[in-house]
């Protein structure tokens, strides 16, 4: 503190304390902006998207997501439903629990239990997805890493961004870093 006062003699101790307090408030606000928490995303959402196949035909898909807050994190449950040409509907549902980590706004997936009963991620070297999430401002992102038997890797990224009346969803799939598919849709809050 003496060094600063010698360098800036016109800076009083009160002004210096005020400057330090202001910097602390700015840092706290910036940290909250980067990872504001899951509560703003909690809810039930649904929407639909048209997937364009390689032959140019479209495949309509209904999508829904439920985000719930938990004591040490949150859960995300999402369902994708396709309608077959014969009228049958096929749904896939996934539910993952995410737990806080030591990193602000970063969450680990707790997809299985170890021998001690603790929730842990799956093992990508065994063909299982390695999943994690993060909250950056108004976007909740879930990443899934898959390692293929030949060593190729696939990354799936779900960005759910807060929007008026719901969430903007952007899904991106990459194989060895190269984009393979991207879907965008709006999910309305119920």
NUVEXPA-823538 format. One record per atom (N, C-alpha, C): residue in one letter; atom name; y, z, x. Coordinates in nm, 4 decimals, decimal comma. Example, Ala and Ser with C-alpha at 12.3 -4.5 7.8 and 13.67 -1.06 7.14 Angstrom:
<rs>
R   type   atom      north         up       east
R      A      N    -0,5690     0,7800     1,3190
R      A     CA    -0,4500     0,7800     1,2300
R      A      C    -0,3300     0,7800     1,3200
R      S      N    -0,2250     0,7080     1,2850
R      S     CA    -0,1060     0,7140     1,3670
R      S      C     0,0030     0,7870     1,2900
</rs>
This chain:
<rs>
R   type   atom      north         up       east
R      X      N    -0,1183     0,0000     0,0831
R      X     CA     0,0000     0,0000     0,0000
R      X      C     0,1243     0,0000     0,0874
R      X      N     0,1223     0,0692     0,1995
R      X     CA     0,2374     0,0713     0,2894
R      X      C     0,2694    -0,0663     0,3444
R      X      N     0,1676    -0,1462     0,3696
R      X     CA     0,1884    -0,2805     0,4224
R      X      C     0,2680    -0,3644     0,3228
R      X      N     0,2316    -0,3562     0,1945
R      X     CA     0,3031    -0,4328     0,0923
R      X      C     0,4470    -0,3859     0,0791
R      X      N     0,4666    -0,2596     0,0847
R      X     CA     0,6024    -0,2074     0,0710
R      X      C     0,6871    -0,2500     0,1901
R      X      N     0,6291    -0,2515     0,3109
R      X     CA     0,7045    -0,2969     0,4275
R      X      C     0,7355    -0,4461     0,4185
R      X      N     0,6394    -0,5255     0,3673
R      X     CA     0,6625    -0,6685     0,3554
R      X      C     0,7632    -0,7015     0,2446
R      X      N     0,7628    -0,6230     0,1385
R      X     CA     0,8525    -0,6456     0,0244
R      X      C     0,9260    -0,5161    -0,0070
R      X      N     1,0269    -0,4782     0,0712
R      X     CA     1,0920    -0,3494     0,0504
R      X      C     1,1588    -0,3383    -0,0862
R      X      N     1,1971    -0,4531    -0,1483
R      X     CA     1,2624    -0,4458    -0,2788
R      X      C     1,1633    -0,4151    -0,3915
R      X      N     1,0317    -0,4188    -0,3628
R      X     CA     0,9295    -0,3910    -0,4624
R      X      C     0,9065    -0,2402    -0,4690
R      X      N     0,9438    -0,1810    -0,5788
R      X     CA     0,9269    -0,0360    -0,5938
R      X      C     0,7811    -0,0032    -0,6249
R      X      N     0,7488     0,1247    -0,6122
R      X     CA     0,6132     0,1682    -0,6437
R      X      C     0,5816     0,1443    -0,7911
R      X      N     0,6774     0,1631    -0,8811
R      X     CA     0,6562     0,1398    -1,0239
R      X      C     0,6282    -0,0082    -1,0499
R      X      N     0,7050    -0,0946    -0,9861
R      X     CA     0,6847    -0,2385    -1,0042
R      X      C     0,5493    -0,2801    -0,9480
R      X      N     0,5126    -0,2214    -0,8335
R      X     CA     0,3851    -0,2514    -0,7724
R      X      C     0,2704    -0,2073    -0,8636
R      X      N     0,2794    -0,0885    -0,9217
R      X     CA     0,1769    -0,0385    -1,0140
R      X      C     0,1698    -0,1276    -1,1377
R      X      N     0,2858    -0,1710    -1,1870
R      X     CA     0,2883    -0,2615    -1,3022
R      X      C     0,2224    -0,3942    -1,2705
R      X      N     0,2456    -0,4445    -1,1506
R      X     CA     0,1851    -0,5700    -1,1081
R      X      C     0,0328    -0,5575    -1,1018
R      X      N    -0,0150    -0,4489    -1,0470
R      X     CA    -0,1595    -0,4248    -1,0384
R      X      C    -0,2189    -0,4146    -1,1790
R      X      N    -0,1539    -0,3432    -1,2704
R      X     CA    -0,2032    -0,3295    -1,4079
R      X      C    -0,2073    -0,4651    -1,4773
R      X      N    -0,1036    -0,5460    -1,4579
R      X     CA    -0,0993    -0,6790    -1,5206
R      X      C    -0,2119    -0,7669    -1,4676
R      X      N    -0,2370    -0,7609    -1,3372
R      X     CA    -0,3464    -0,8388    -1,2791
R      X      C    -0,4806    -0,7949    -1,3381
R      X      N    -0,4986    -0,6656    -1,3549
R      X     CA    -0,6217    -0,6140    -1,4147
R      X      C    -0,6407    -0,6632    -1,5570
R      X      N    -0,5330    -0,6616    -1,6350
R      X     CA    -0,5413    -0,7101    -1,7735
R      X      C    -0,5747    -0,8585    -1,7762
R      X      N    -0,5116    -0,9371    -1,6883
R      X     CA    -0,5402    -1,0810    -1,6824
R      X      C    -0,6849    -1,1073    -1,6431
R      X      N    -0,7364    -1,0332    -1,5464
R      X     CA    -0,8748    -1,0507    -1,5054
R      X      C    -0,9705    -1,0139    -1,6180
R      X      N    -0,9428    -0,9067    -1,6903
R      X     CA    -1,0260    -0,8650    -1,8025
R      X      C    -1,0238    -0,9711    -1,9117
R      X      N    -0,9057    -1,0225    -1,9439
R      X     CA    -0,8938    -1,1252    -2,0469
R      X      C    -0,9665    -1,2526    -2,0049
R      X      N    -0,9549    -1,2901    -1,8783
R      X     CA    -1,0233    -1,4099    -1,8296
R      X      C    -1,1744    -1,3919    -1,8384
R      X      N    -1,2229    -1,2749    -1,8025
R      X     CA    -1,3652    -1,2478    -1,8113
R      X      C    -1,4149    -1,2529    -1,9541
R      X      N    -1,3357    -1,2022    -2,0478
R      X     CA    -1,3747    -1,2079    -2,1877
R      X      C    -1,3713    -1,3506    -2,2386
R      X      N    -1,2789    -1,4313    -2,1906
R      X     CA    -1,2720    -1,5704    -2,2315
R      X      C    -1,3911    -1,6495    -2,1808
R      X      N    -1,4397    -1,6165    -2,0624
R      X     CA    -1,5545    -1,6856    -2,0076
R      X      C    -1,6833    -1,6448    -2,0771
R      X      N    -1,6928    -1,5217    -2,1163
R      X     CA    -1,8144    -1,4733    -2,1818
R      X      C    -1,7766    -1,3749    -2,2906
R      X      N    -1,7321    -1,4268    -2,4031
R      X     CA    -1,6800    -1,3425    -2,5098
R      X      C    -1,7882    -1,2650    -2,5834
R      X      N    -1,9126    -1,3021    -2,5690
R      X     CA    -2,0192    -1,2297    -2,6346
R      X      C    -2,0802    -1,3094    -2,7487
R      X      N    -2,1953    -1,2623    -2,7921
R      X     CA    -2,2739    -1,3349    -2,8908
R      X      C    -2,2238    -1,3167    -3,0332
R      X      N    -2,1494    -1,2119    -3,0603
R      X     CA    -2,1123    -1,1798    -3,1989
R      X      C    -2,0418    -1,2943    -3,2700
R      X      N    -1,9634    -1,3733    -3,1987
R      X     CA    -1,8917    -1,4842    -3,2617
R      X      C    -1,9851    -1,5977    -3,3066
R      X      N    -2,1082    -1,6015    -3,2542
R      X     CA    -2,2035    -1,7067    -3,2884
R      X      C    -2,3034    -1,6640    -3,3958
R      X      N    -2,3118    -1,5349    -3,4229
R      X     CA    -2,4136    -1,4829    -3,5141
R      X      C    -2,3999    -1,5486    -3,6511
R      X      N    -2,5132    -1,5953    -3,7045
R      X     CA    -2,5134    -1,6561    -3,8370
R      X      C    -2,6254    -1,7562    -3,8530
R      X      N    -2,6242    -1,8230    -3,9685
R      X     CA    -2,7221    -1,9263    -4,0005
R      X      C    -2,6489    -2,0581    -4,0189
R      X      N    -2,7040    -2,1640    -3,9616
R      X     CA    -2,6394    -2,2946    -3,9616
R      X      C    -2,7427    -2,4025    -3,9922
R      X      N    -2,6977    -2,5142    -4,0513
R      X     CA    -2,7885    -2,6271    -4,0733
R      X      C    -2,7100    -2,7576    -4,0761
R      X      N    -2,7823    -2,8664    -4,0505
R      X     CA    -2,7227    -2,9992    -4,0512
R      X      C    -2,8319    -3,1026    -4,0323
R      X      N    -2,7937    -3,2262    -4,0060
R      X     CA    -2,8909    -3,3323    -3,9845
R      X      C    -2,8356    -3,4302    -3,8814
R      X      N    -2,9256    -3,5120    -3,8281
R      X     CA    -2,8886    -3,6111    -3,7278
R      X      C    -2,9812    -3,7322    -3,7424
R      X      N    -2,9308    -3,8496    -3,7110
R      X     CA    -3,0107    -3,9723    -3,7101
R      X      C    -3,0464    -4,0027    -3,5651
R      X      N    -3,1752    -4,0055    -3,5341
R      X     CA    -3,2210    -4,0360    -3,3993
R      X      C    -3,2567    -4,1845    -3,3947
R      X      N    -3,1968    -4,2566    -3,3014
R      X     CA    -3,2249    -4,3990    -3,2850
R      X      C    -3,3434    -4,4143    -3,1898
R      X      N    -3,4504    -4,4774    -3,2411
R      X     CA    -3,5708    -4,4977    -3,1598
R      X      C    -3,5526    -4,6192    -3,0682
R      X      N    -3,6475    -4,6387    -2,9771
R      X     CA    -3,6419    -4,7501    -2,8811
R      X      C    -3,6386    -4,8855    -2,9516
R      X      N    -3,7057    -4,8960    -3,0686
R      X     CA    -3,7086    -5,0228    -3,1419
R      X      C    -3,5853    -5,0439    -3,2300
R      X      N    -3,4903    -4,9503    -3,2249
R      X     CA    -3,3677    -4,9616    -3,3036
R      X      C    -3,3753    -4,8974    -3,4404
R      X      N    -3,4945    -4,8618    -3,4842
R      X     CA    -3,5115    -4,7929    -3,6118
R      X      C    -3,4559    -4,6511    -3,6008
R      X      N    -3,4158    -4,5925    -3,7123
R      X     CA    -3,3622    -4,4557    -3,7085
R      X      C    -3,4621    -4,3579    -3,7679
R      X      N    -3,4544    -4,2382    -3,7206
R      X     CA    -3,5432    -4,1304    -3,7617
R      X      C    -3,4555    -4,0117    -3,8033
R      X      N    -3,4391    -3,9875    -3,9343
R      X     CA    -3,3553    -3,8735    -3,9758
R      X      C    -3,4230    -3,7405    -3,9438
R      X      N    -3,3418    -3,6445    -3,9028
R      X     CA    -3,3958    -3,5139    -3,8669
R      X      C    -3,3037    -3,4049    -3,9204
R      X      N    -3,3619    -3,3097    -3,9942
R      X     CA    -3,2878    -3,1920    -4,0396
R      X      C    -3,2991    -3,0858    -3,9318
R      X      N    -3,1891    -3,0144    -3,9086
R      X     CA    -3,1876    -2,9131    -3,8041
R      X      C    -3,1254    -2,7854    -3,8600
R      X      N    -3,1790    -2,6731    -3,8154
R      X     CA    -3,1193    -2,5448    -3,8522
R      X      C    -3,1327    -2,4490    -3,7351
R      X      N    -3,0427    -2,3501    -3,7321
R      X     CA    -3,0477    -2,2487    -3,6275
R      X      C    -3,0020    -2,1162    -3,6873
R      X      N    -3,0699    -2,0091    -3,6459
R      X     CA    -3,0324    -1,8732    -3,6846
R      X      C    -3,0105    -1,7956    -3,5553
R      X      N    -2,8919    -1,7360    -3,5419
R      X     CA    -2,8579    -1,6579    -3,4226
R      X      C    -2,8344    -1,5144    -3,4671
R      X      N    -2,9077    -1,4233    -3,4077
R      X     CA    -2,8979    -1,2811    -3,4442
R      X      C    -2,8682    -1,1977    -3,3193
R      X      N    -2,7828    -1,1001    -3,3357
R      X     CA    -2,7497    -1,0093    -3,2261
R      X      C    -2,8517    -0,8964    -3,2222
R      X      N    -2,8872    -0,8559    -3,1009
R      X     CA    -2,9772    -0,7434    -3,0807
R      X      C    -2,9085    -0,6429    -2,9887
R      X      N    -2,9693    -0,5278    -2,9735
R      X     CA    -2,9101    -0,4220    -2,8917
R      X      C    -2,8841    -0,4669    -2,7480
R      X      N    -2,9797    -0,5378    -2,6878
R      X     CA    -2,9661    -0,5777    -2,5476
R      X      C    -2,9511    -0,7288    -2,5309
R      X      N    -2,9106    -0,7995    -2,6373
R      X     CA    -2,8970    -0,9436    -2,6268
R      X      C    -2,8933    -1,0091    -2,7632
R      X      N    -2,9738    -1,1144    -2,7802
R      X     CA    -2,9749    -1,1874    -2,9065
R      X      C    -3,1018    -1,2710    -2,9168
R      X      N    -3,1272    -1,3228    -3,0377
R      X     CA    -3,2358    -1,4175    -3,0593
R      X      C    -3,1778    -1,5450    -3,1180
R      X      N    -3,2414    -1,6554    -3,0835
R      X     CA    -3,2088    -1,7842    -3,1431
R      X      C    -3,3392    -1,8407    -3,1991
R      X      N    -3,3339    -1,8793    -3,3256
R      X     CA    -3,4481    -1,9440    -3,3905
R      X      C    -3,3985    -2,0780    -3,4418
R      X      N    -3,4598    -2,1867    -3,3952
R      X     CA    -3,4165    -2,3168    -3,4428
R      X      C    -3,5356    -2,3983    -3,4912
R      X      N    -3,5077    -2,4801    -3,5936
R      X     CA    -3,6096    -2,5620    -3,6566
R      X      C    -3,5605    -2,7058    -3,6634
R      X      N    -3,6503    -2,7968    -3,6344
R      X     CA    -3,6228    -2,9399    -3,6438
R      X      C    -3,7282    -2,9984    -3,7372
R      X      N    -3,6852    -3,0695    -3,8430
R      X     CA    -3,7772    -3,1245    -3,9420
R      X      C    -3,7581    -3,2752    -3,9520
R      X      N    -3,8678    -3,3486    -3,9356
R      X     CA    -3,8644    -3,4940    -3,9510
R      X      C    -3,9444    -3,5327    -4,0736
R      X      N    -3,9029    -3,6423    -4,1363
R      X     CA    -3,9754    -3,6947    -4,2518
R      X      C    -4,0480    -3,8210    -4,2088
R      X      N    -4,1789    -3,8231    -4,2316
R      X     CA    -4,2619    -3,9384    -4,1960
R      X      C    -4,2411    -4,0490    -4,2993
R      X      N    -4,2827    -4,1706    -4,2631
R      X     CA    -4,2681    -4,2852    -4,3527
R      X      C    -4,3397    -4,2652    -4,4854
R      X      N    -4,4496    -4,1866    -4,4832
R      X     CA    -4,5258    -4,1633    -4,6071
R      X      C    -4,4718    -4,0450    -4,6881
R      X      N    -4,3583    -3,9881    -4,6462
R      X     CA    -4,2961    -3,8795    -4,7213
R      X      C    -4,3317    -3,7399    -4,6730
R      X      N    -4,4317    -3,7282    -4,5859
R      X     CA    -4,4662    -3,5963    -4,5321
R      X      C    -4,3541    -3,5466    -4,4422
R      X      N    -4,3354    -3,4149    -4,4396
R      X     CA    -4,2343    -3,3547    -4,3541
R      X      C    -4,3047    -3,2710    -4,2470
R      X      N    -4,2573    -3,2853    -4,1236
R      X     CA    -4,3156    -3,2103    -4,0118
R      X      C    -4,2053    -3,1282    -3,9472
R      X      N    -4,2286    -2,9980    -3,9362
R      X     CA    -4,1290    -2,9068    -3,8789
R      X      C    -4,1810    -2,8443    -3,7501
R      X      N    -4,0889    -2,8259    -3,6560
R      X     CA    -4,1163    -2,7502    -3,5338
R      X      C    -4,0144    -2,6379    -3,5282
R      X      N    -4,0622    -2,5166    -3,5057
R      X     CA    -3,9744    -2,4002    -3,4995
R      X      C    -3,9969    -2,3273    -3,3679
R      X      N    -3,8880    -2,2865    -3,3054
R      X     CA    -3,8918    -2,2111    -3,1813
R      X      C    -3,8041    -2,0880    -3,1989
R      X      N    -3,8481    -1,9771    -3,1438
R      X     CA    -3,7669    -1,8553    -3,1466
R      X      C    -3,7747    -1,7893    -3,0095
R      X      N    -3,6577    -1,7601    -2,9551
R      X     CA    -3,6517    -1,7009    -2,8209
R      X      C    -3,5573    -1,5817    -2,8225
R      X      N    -3,5994    -1,4762    -2,7566
R      X     CA    -3,5157    -1,3575    -2,7384
R      X      C    -3,4481    -1,3685    -2,6024
R      X      N    -3,3181    -1,3438    -2,6006
R      X     CA    -3,2413    -1,3468    -2,4759
R      X      C    -3,1888    -1,2071    -2,4468
R      X      N    -3,1977    -1,1681    -2,3199
R      X     CA    -3,1523    -1,0358    -2,2780
R      X      C    -3,0411    -1,0484    -2,1751
R      X      N    -2,9514    -0,9498    -2,1758
R      X     CA    -2,8418    -0,9479    -2,0795
R      X      C    -2,8966    -0,9425    -1,9372
R      X      N    -2,8231    -1,0037    -1,8464
R      X     CA    -2,8573    -0,9954    -1,7043
R      X      C    -2,7411    -0,9260    -1,6338
R      X      N    -2,7496    -0,9150    -1,5034
R      X     CA    -2,6402    -0,8574    -1,4261
R      X      C    -2,5218    -0,9522    -1,4119
R      X      N    -2,5351    -1,0744    -1,4622
R      X     CA    -2,4273    -1,1738    -1,4538
R      X      C    -2,3558    -1,1819    -1,5877
R      X      N    -2,2258    -1,1798    -1,5831
R      X     CA    -2,1449    -1,1822    -1,7048
R      X      C    -2,1662    -1,3136    -1,7805
R      X      N    -2,2119    -1,3037    -1,9058
R      X     CA    -2,2292    -1,4212    -1,9900
R      X      C    -2,3576    -1,4986    -1,9674
R      X      N    -2,4475    -1,4486    -1,8809
R      X     CA    -2,5739    -1,5160    -1,8536
R      X      C    -2,6877    -1,4293    -1,9073
R      X      N    -2,7814    -1,4940    -1,9778
R      X     CA    -2,8901    -1,4223    -2,0441
R      X      C    -3,0239    -1,4812    -2,0024
R      X      N    -3,1218    -1,3945    -1,9768
R      X     CA    -3,2567    -1,4408    -1,9435
R      X      C    -3,3401    -1,4432    -2,0715
R      X      N    -3,4324    -1,5371    -2,0767
R      X     CA    -3,5217    -1,5463    -2,1914
R      X      C    -3,6368    -1,4491    -2,1729
R      X      N    -3,6678    -1,3782    -2,2787
R      X     CA    -3,7799    -1,2843    -2,2781
R      X      C    -3,8857    -1,3438    -2,3697
R      X      N    -3,9711    -1,4294    -2,3127
R      X     CA    -4,0626    -1,5073    -2,3956
R      X      C    -4,2052    -1,4551    -2,3950
R      X      N    -4,2349    -1,3610    -2,3073
R      X     CA    -4,3686    -1,3029    -2,3028
R      X      C    -4,3571    -1,1609    -2,2482
R      X      N    -4,4644    -1,0882    -2,2499
R      X     CA    -4,4657    -0,9505    -2,1983
R      X      C    -4,5560    -0,9437    -2,0756
R      X      N    -4,5107    -0,8675    -1,9748
R      X     CA    -4,5955    -0,8494    -1,8569
R      X      C    -4,6930    -0,7342    -1,8818
R      X      N    -4,7732    -0,6994    -1,7811
R      X     CA    -4,8751    -0,5949    -1,7974
R      X      C    -4,8151    -0,4579    -1,8267
R      X      N    -4,6857    -0,4405    -1,7969
R      X     CA    -4,6191    -0,3131    -1,8227
R      X      C    -4,5476    -0,3127    -1,9577
R      X      N    -4,5588    -0,4229    -2,0333
R      X     CA    -4,4963    -0,4304    -2,1640
R      X      C    -4,3508    -0,4737    -2,1623
R      X      N    -4,3002    -0,5130    -2,0447
R      X     CA    -4,1617    -0,5581    -2,0354
R      X      C    -4,1521    -0,7065    -2,0691
R      X      N    -4,0451    -0,7457    -2,1354
R      X     CA    -4,0214    -0,8858    -2,1671
R      X      C    -3,9821    -0,9608    -2,0409
R      X      N    -4,0438    -1,0760    -2,0187
R      X     CA    -4,0171    -1,1566    -1,8994
R      X      C    -4,0158    -1,3048    -1,9367
R      X      N    -3,9542    -1,3896    -1,8503
R      X     CA    -3,9574    -1,5342    -1,8742
R      X      C    -4,0974    -1,5907    -1,8504
R      X      N    -4,1197    -1,7128    -1,9001
R      X     CA    -4,2446    -1,7832    -1,8741
R      X      C    -4,2425    -1,8401    -1,7320
R      X      N    -4,3568    -1,8907    -1,6857
R      X     CA    -4,3708    -1,9414    -1,5495
R      X      C    -4,3706    -2,0943    -1,5496
R      X      N    -4,2639    -2,1589    -1,4996
R      X     CA    -4,2585    -2,3054    -1,5017
R      X      C    -4,3638    -2,3713    -1,4128
R      X      N    -4,4164    -2,3023    -1,3139
R      X     CA    -4,5199    -2,3599    -1,2276
R      X      C    -4,6543    -2,3673    -1,3004
R      X      N    -4,6639    -2,3001    -1,4134
R      X     CA    -4,7848    -2,3054    -1,4963
R      X      C    -4,7673    -2,4009    -1,6139
R      X      N    -4,6616    -2,4840    -1,6107
R      X     CA    -4,6378    -2,5789    -1,7188
R      X      C    -4,5605    -2,5209    -1,8359
R      X      N    -4,5156    -2,3974    -1,8211
R      X     CA    -4,4389    -2,3316    -1,9273
R      X      C    -4,2894    -2,3526    -1,9005
R      X      N    -4,2073    -2,3525    -2,0043
R      X     CA    -4,0634    -2,3717    -1,9810
R      X      C    -3,9980    -2,2459    -1,9244
R      X      N    -3,9043    -2,2654    -1,8334
R      X     CA    -3,8195    -2,1562    -1,7868
R      X      C    -3,6884    -2,1710    -1,8634
R      X      N    -3,6510    -2,0692    -1,9386
R      X     CA    -3,5382    -2,0782    -2,0313
R      X      C    -3,4363    -1,9695    -1,9995
R      X      N    -3,3077    -2,0059    -2,0071
R      X     CA    -3,2007    -1,9089    -1,9934
R      X      C    -3,0830    -1,9557    -2,0778
R      X      N    -2,9888    -1,8663    -2,0993
R      X     CA    -2,8717    -1,9003    -2,1788
R      X      C    -2,7452    -1,8501    -2,1129
R      X      N    -2,6331    -1,9049    -2,1612
R      X     CA    -2,5040    -1,8569    -2,1134
R      X      C    -2,4018    -1,8771    -2,2247
R      X      N    -2,3000    -1,7943    -2,2178
R      X     CA    -2,1871    -1,8071    -2,3090
R      X      C    -2,0636    -1,8290    -2,2233
R      X      N    -1,9975    -1,9411    -2,2466
R      X     CA    -1,8750    -1,9749    -2,1759
R      X      C    -1,7710    -2,0066    -2,2815
R      X      N    -1,6747    -1,9152    -2,3002
R      X     CA    -1,5731    -1,9364    -2,4023
R      X      C    -1,6380    -1,9492    -2,5381
R      X      N    -1,6145    -2,0614    -2,6060
R      X     CA    -1,6682    -2,0839    -2,7400
R      X      C    -1,7970    -2,1631    -2,7413
R      X      N    -1,8695    -2,1684    -2,6289
R      X     CA    -1,9945    -2,2446    -2,6237
R      X      C    -2,1110    -2,1567    -2,5808
R      X      N    -2,2169    -2,1600    -2,6607
R      X     CA    -2,3434    -2,0946    -2,6298
R      X      C    -2,4384    -2,2044    -2,5854
R      X      N    -2,4862    -2,1972    -2,4621
R      X     CA    -2,5746    -2,2993    -2,4066
R      X      C    -2,7109    -2,2388    -2,3781
R      X      N    -2,8152    -2,3132    -2,4159
R      X     CA    -2,9523    -2,2758    -2,3817
R      X      C    -3,0086    -2,3876    -2,2950
R      X      N    -3,0622    -2,3492    -2,1784
R      X     CA    -3,1233    -2,4428    -2,0851
R      X      C    -3,2746    -2,4199    -2,0841
R      X      N    -3,3512    -2,5294    -2,0761
R      X     CA    -3,4969    -2,5215    -2,0618
R      X      C    -3,5383    -2,6121    -1,9475
R      X      N    -3,6102    -2,5573    -1,8518
R      X     CA    -3,6599    -2,6323    -1,7365
R      X      C    -3,8116    -2,6434    -1,7478
R      X      N    -3,8620    -2,7682    -1,7416
R      X     CA    -4,0053    -2,7944    -1,7445
R      X      C    -4,0423    -2,8634    -1,6136
R      X      N    -4,1498    -2,8204    -1,5502
R      X     CA    -4,1993    -2,8859    -1,4295
R      X      C    -4,3302    -2,9552    -1,4664
R      X      N    -4,3311    -3,0881    -1,4531
R      X     CA    -4,4484    -3,1680    -1,4881
R      X      C    -4,5565    -3,1516    -1,3819
R      X      N    -4,6828    -3,1836    -1,4152
R      X     CA    -4,7928    -3,1686    -1,3185
R      X      C    -4,7693    -3,2446    -1,1878
R      X      N    -4,6963    -3,3585    -1,1924
R      X     CA    -4,6719    -3,4357    -1,0705
R      X      C    -4,5489    -3,3868    -0,9937
R      X      N    -4,4827    -3,2819    -1,0424
R      X     CA    -4,3667    -3,2264    -0,9745
R      X      C    -4,2335    -3,2740    -1,0300
R      X      N    -4,2351    -3,3751    -1,1184
R      X     CA    -4,1107    -3,4155    -1,1852
R      X      C    -4,0594    -3,2979    -1,2667
R      X      N    -3,9283    -3,2962    -1,2911
R      X     CA    -3,8738    -3,1896    -1,3738
R      X      C    -3,7922    -3,2473    -1,4882
R      X      N    -3,7937    -3,1740    -1,5965
R      X     CA    -3,7192    -3,2113    -1,7162
R      X      C    -3,6279    -3,0950    -1,7529
R      X      N    -3,5024    -3,1273    -1,7771
R      X     CA    -3,4048    -3,0261    -1,8211
R      X      C    -3,3608    -3,0607    -1,9627
R      X      N    -3,3642    -2,9625    -2,0495
R      X     CA    -3,3087    -2,9764    -2,1831
R      X      C    -3,1934    -2,8790    -2,1942
R      X      N    -3,0854    -2,9244    -2,2535
R      X     CA    -2,9651    -2,8419    -2,2665
R      X      C    -2,9148    -2,8515    -2,4099
R      X      N    -2,8999    -2,7350    -2,4733
R      X     CA    -2,8461    -2,7250    -2,6086
R      X      C    -2,7102    -2,6556    -2,5993
R      X      N    -2,6023    -2,7288    -2,6232
R      X     CA    -2,4682    -2,6708    -2,6279
R      X      C    -2,4301    -2,6522    -2,7739
R      X      N    -2,4061    -2,5291    -2,8131
R      X     CA    -2,3619    -2,4974    -2,9492
R      X      C    -2,2204    -2,4415    -2,9371
R      X      N    -2,1222    -2,5238    -2,9785
R      X     CA    -1,9816    -2,4882    -2,9633
R      X      C    -1,9215    -2,4523    -3,0982
R      X      N    -1,8497    -2,3397    -3,1022
R      X     CA    -1,7851    -2,2967    -3,2258
R      X      C    -1,6881    -2,4036    -3,2743
R      X      N    -1,6941    -2,4338    -3,4028
R      X     CA    -1,6047    -2,5301    -3,4659
R      X      C    -1,5706    -2,4761    -3,6049
R      X      N    -1,4669    -2,5276    -3,6649
R      X     CA    -1,4285    -2,4810    -3,7975
R      X      C    -1,5433    -2,5049    -3,8954
R      X      N    -1,5935    -2,3977    -3,9547
R      X     CA    -1,7008    -2,4068    -4,0527
R      X      C    -1,8410    -2,4107    -3,9960
R      X      N    -1,8569    -2,4000    -3,8627
R      X     CA    -1,9917    -2,4020    -3,8067
R      X      C    -1,9954    -2,4229    -3,6575
R      X      N    -2,0926    -2,5038    -3,6139
R      X     CA    -2,1163    -2,5292    -3,4724
R      X      C    -2,1281    -2,6790    -3,4476
R      X      N    -2,0696    -2,7259    -3,3380
R      X     CA    -2,0966    -2,8600    -3,2884
R      X      C    -2,2143    -2,8471    -3,1932
R      X      N    -2,3218    -2,9216    -3,2203
R      X     CA    -2,4416    -2,9174    -3,1370
R      X      C    -2,4491    -3,0451    -3,0544
R      X      N    -2,4674    -3,0292    -2,9236
R      X     CA    -2,4940    -3,1417    -2,8343
R      X      C    -2,6227    -3,1077    -2,7598
R      X      N    -2,7226    -3,1947    -2,7765
R      X     CA    -2,8507    -3,1783    -2,7080
R      X      C    -2,8607    -3,2881    -2,6033
R      X      N    -2,8941    -3,2511    -2,4804
R      X     CA    -2,9102    -3,3471    -2,3722
R      X      C    -3,0436    -3,3221    -2,3033
R      X      N    -3,1201    -3,4303    -2,2809
R      X     CA    -3,2462    -3,4213    -2,2067
R      X      C    -3,2342    -3,5083    -2,0822
R      X      N    -3,2770    -3,4520    -1,9685
R      X     CA    -3,2738    -3,5252    -1,8415
R      X      C    -3,4119    -3,5173    -1,7761
R      X      N    -3,4512    -3,6276    -1,7120
R      X     CA    -3,5749    -3,6308    -1,6346
R      X      C    -3,5356    -3,6573    -1,4908
R      X      N    -3,5672    -3,5631    -1,4017
R      X     CA    -3,5278    -3,5726    -1,2603
R      X      C    -3,3785    -3,5989    -1,2457
R      X      N    -3,2990    -3,5391    -1,3322
R      X     CA    -3,1541    -3,5493    -1,3257
R      X      C    -3,0956    -3,6683    -1,3997
R      X      N    -3,1792    -3,7632    -1,4410
R      X     CA    -3,1311    -3,8825    -1,5101
R      X      C    -3,1308    -3,8590    -1,6617
R      X      N    -3,0190    -3,8886    -1,7300
R      X     CA    -3,0133    -3,8700    -1,8761
R      X      C    -3,1201    -3,9539    -1,9467
R      X      N    -3,1905    -3,8919    -2,0408
R      X     CA    -3,2940    -3,9601    -2,1187
R      X      C    -3,2540    -3,9730    -2,2657
R      X      N    -3,1893    -3,8676    -2,3196
R      X     CA    -3,1524    -3,8668    -2,4608
R      X      C    -3,0375    -3,7699    -2,4808
R      X      N    -2,9481    -3,8070    -2,5721
R      X     CA    -2,8422    -3,7150    -2,6117
R      X      C    -2,8219    -3,7271    -2,7622
R      X      N    -2,8150    -3,6121    -2,8284
R      X     CA    -2,7919    -3,6056    -2,9722
R      X      C    -2,6702    -3,5187    -2,9977
R      X      N    -2,5911    -3,5563    -3,0977
R      X     CA    -2,4751    -3,4773    -3,1373
R      X      C    -2,4740    -3,4668    -3,2889
R      X      N    -2,4433    -3,3465    -3,3377
R      X     CA    -2,4307    -3,3269    -3,4815
R      X      C    -2,3497    -3,2010    -3,5085
R      X      N    -2,3135    -3,1824    -3,6330
R      X     CA    -2,2425    -3,0625    -3,6766
R      X      C    -2,3379    -2,9794    -3,7597
R      X      N    -2,3438    -2,8508    -3,7329
R      X     CA    -2,4254    -2,7573    -3,8106
R      X      C    -2,3317    -2,6665    -3,8889
R      X      N    -2,3400    -2,6728    -4,0216
R      X     CA    -2,2514    -2,5940    -4,1075
R      X      C    -2,3020    -2,4509    -4,1191
R      X      N    -2,2077    -2,3568    -4,1180
R      X     CA    -2,2423    -2,2155    -4,1317
R      X      C    -2,2682    -2,1843    -4,2791
R      X      N    -2,3736    -2,1056    -4,3054
R      X     CA    -2,4064    -2,0648    -4,4442
R      X      C    -2,3469    -1,9306    -4,4750
</rs>
